[in-house]
Amino acid sequence: MGGWAIAQSPIMVTTITVKRLQQKGYVSLTTQLSKSRRVMPEAQLKLTFI
């Protein structure tokens, strides 16, 4: 549980924020997914399995 304990520690939660990550140039997964769906509309198709 070493990594999990560190990730959930109060210092990590207050130090590494979404705002700071965005300032450093990181893009959230939800933002990236929404951009890719606009570029590739076929990604929104529902897949059916036979």
Beta strands, then each sheet from edge to edge (+ up, - down):
end
